[in-house]
Amino acid sequence: MKCQYHPIYRNCRVCGKPMERDVVRNCVLSPSPPPPVPVISERTKALREARAVIHEHAKMTWNAGLTERSDGITDVLVDFDLKFPEARE
């Protein structure tokens, strides 16, 4: 199985190892089963809405050609996901 590049987190979607955009390599790990679906609380809903706003802003700046700004916003999104993993869908 080949590694699959994740453009936001800059790592493999399967094994999680850091990687660059054009790297082709074999994955060492097989995909893990998805975690159980938790009950969605009001806090989680609010965090998901905030994440969606950050994500949409990153996409808009990327599409507008503001690469450096988009990279900065993407870094904020990564930090947000690390701090609030329950906000990821």
Legacy VTK file of the C-alpha trace (Angstrom):
# vtk DataFile Version 3.0
C-alpha trace
ASCII
DATASET POLYDATA
POINTS 89 float
0.000 0.000 0.000
1.297 3.480 -0.893
1.292 6.440 1.483
-1.444 8.991 0.809
-0.445 12.642 1.258
-2.766 14.791 3.404
-2.410 18.410 2.197
-3.420 20.096 5.453
-1.459 18.017 7.953
1.418 17.315 5.566
1.577 13.656 6.545
0.353 10.257 5.358
-3.379 9.667 5.821
-2.700 5.989 6.634
0.442 5.753 8.763
0.700 9.381 9.944
4.382 9.811 9.091
5.388 13.325 7.976
5.878 13.631 4.240
6.295 16.113 1.413
3.776 16.665 -1.364
5.467 14.675 -4.164
6.927 11.810 -2.095
5.953 8.274 -3.136
6.640 5.498 -0.639
5.157 2.313 0.755
3.201 2.497 4.003
4.475 0.410 6.863
1.153 0.362 8.678
-2.239 -0.756 7.507
-5.197 1.569 8.105
-6.555 1.425 11.631
-10.269 0.998 12.236
-12.178 4.245 12.760
-12.841 5.218 16.377
-16.361 4.825 17.755
-18.727 7.698 17.010
-19.103 9.836 20.159
-22.248 11.652 21.227
-22.088 15.220 19.886
-22.411 17.832 22.616
-23.106 21.548 22.246
-19.413 22.246 22.859
-18.408 19.875 20.069
-20.923 21.497 17.714
-19.490 24.936 18.502
-15.910 23.707 17.991
-16.865 22.151 14.646
-18.464 25.418 13.533
-15.301 27.326 14.501
-13.137 24.786 12.667
-15.332 25.097 9.577
-14.854 28.878 9.575
-11.063 28.530 9.859
-11.020 25.854 7.148
-13.178 27.908 4.776
-10.979 30.979 5.308
-7.858 28.924 4.539
-9.454 27.674 1.303
-10.564 31.170 0.256
-7.100 32.655 0.773
-5.517 29.729 -1.113
-7.909 30.160 -4.031
-7.190 33.900 -4.033
-3.482 33.160 -4.497
-2.459 34.339 -1.024
-0.236 31.328 -0.417
1.714 32.620 2.594
-1.436 33.765 4.356
-3.154 30.462 3.569
-0.184 28.545 5.006
-0.443 30.615 8.213
-4.149 29.915 8.522
-3.527 26.233 7.825
-0.997 26.189 10.675
-3.707 27.641 12.937
-6.077 24.903 11.759
-3.513 22.207 12.589
-2.972 23.688 16.070
-6.755 23.873 16.546
-7.109 20.193 15.593
-4.353 19.182 18.008
-5.931 21.121 20.869
-9.534 20.099 20.083
-9.486 16.683 18.368
-13.217 16.292 18.942
-13.826 19.138 16.475
-12.621 17.025 13.540
-15.358 15.120 11.796
LINES 1 90
89 0 1 2 3 4 5 6 7 8 9 10 11 12 13 14 15 16 17 18 19 20 21 22 23 24 25 26 27 28 29 30 31 32 33 34 35 36 37 38 39 40 41 42 43 44 45 46 47 48 49 50 51 52 53 54 55 56 57 58 59 60 61 62 63 64 65 66 67 68 69 70 71 72 73 74 75 76 77 78 79 80 81 82 83 84 85 86 87 88
